């Protein structure tokens, strides 16, 4: 291997690289043949490897030297490319990307991330230190990272594609896909640009300063007021992320009384900007603490709501907590192994709890997110036994709930799915089901624009007018 490196370095030409790799390959394959193992179709062609190796300088142009010095998996990526193992190379690239994302999360605020990555109180209890990031799935990691700002909305879609290819066309799983040289280079550029070198946004910096002040200082009333412009300037999703983070910090058994005092000073300034659905969800989480006999955290959740005069958001009974827990289970079943087998019983149980009663406000947003996601299916197919249940749940939606489903369907989390035939077909069915329910002007305007959209379905969330109409609908829900 050292000889090959020397020749590549000395010749600096594609011809030199090609001939050296060819000799190396012949020696390796001869050894494989001698062991009576398969040697046909094992390695990518030499010319394809040369195309990647010859363009690495461009693909890595924006990666600073200090990052390169610790990018061990990028070295393995290059070695795998040289050996003709593009599937293994993509796996190493993904490991480097996720590793860098975890480092950024740890350096920022780990508890804040966990509070936004995991909606289940049962799972959240098991997450505390850096090692626990391994318990967060790649999907949860990317979605929460996008919420906080570690990944842009465009970057989230691109990473979803890389993640899909990693799961279906890399050495991580058995497959028959063939990765192309310039596609592999494109994935590398995406990971470098959208994760490894993406700078913190001004909102992330300001939020980090806020969290540091809450945890390390005694916040005064005047100091709290200085954060009012930050709260007023947050987008809807950013407000939700911050509110969830403060709630998680408030109910954490590890938080001190000073931390909770600081949060109570800040809450009245943030609360007017928090949506009704998020406020109601805090009541749902109180109910789940009660159901799990986490009485200390339930008391703190109640205290949090009392601090902002939000006791009206406490649920009348435990039903909302049960629906919330079932939605978590359904989401886990849908994205887990054997989803075709595991989804239907959870979907059926959820349907019995939903019944014909009004859906509790605190779970309406999550209900729309999970049911739309499950109804669209996965790139690999549908859970056919659960599909009629999802359709019935969609058809029982109120006009407001249907508008929420439309908001989810046109968002970035769905766009990545719309590259594939089955989700695209389900998407058309979804629109036909919810369209007659829409009476809100903002919802009908969004639906009309969606119906007239001529671009690729996967580009829906990136359409500027679509984004503006979605923002208007979100304000009116």
Secondary structure, DSSP 8 states (H G I E B T S, - for coil): -HHHHHHHHHH-SHHHHHHHHHHHHHHHHHHHHHTT---TTSS--HHHHHHHHHTHHHHTTTS-HHHHTT-HHHHHHHHHHHHT-HHHHHHHHHHHHHHHHHHHHHHH-HHHHHHHH---HHHHTT--SGGGGGGS-HHHHHHHHHHHTSS-HHHHHHHHHHHHHHHHHSTTS-------HHHHHHHHHHHIIIIIS----HHHHHHHHHHHHHHHS---HHHHHTTHHHHHH--HHHHHHHHHHHHHHHH-TT--HHHHHHHHHHHHHHHTTS-HHHHHHHHHHHHHHHHTT-HHHHHHHHHHHHHTT-GGGS-SSSHHHHHHHHHHHHHHHHHSTTHHHHHHHHHHHHHHHHTTS---HHHHHHHHHHHHHHHH-BTTB--HHHHHHHHHHHHT--HHHHHHHHHHHTSHHHHGGGGSHHHHHHHHHHHHHHHTT--SHHHHHHHHHHHH--S-GGGGGG-HHHHHHHHHHHHH-
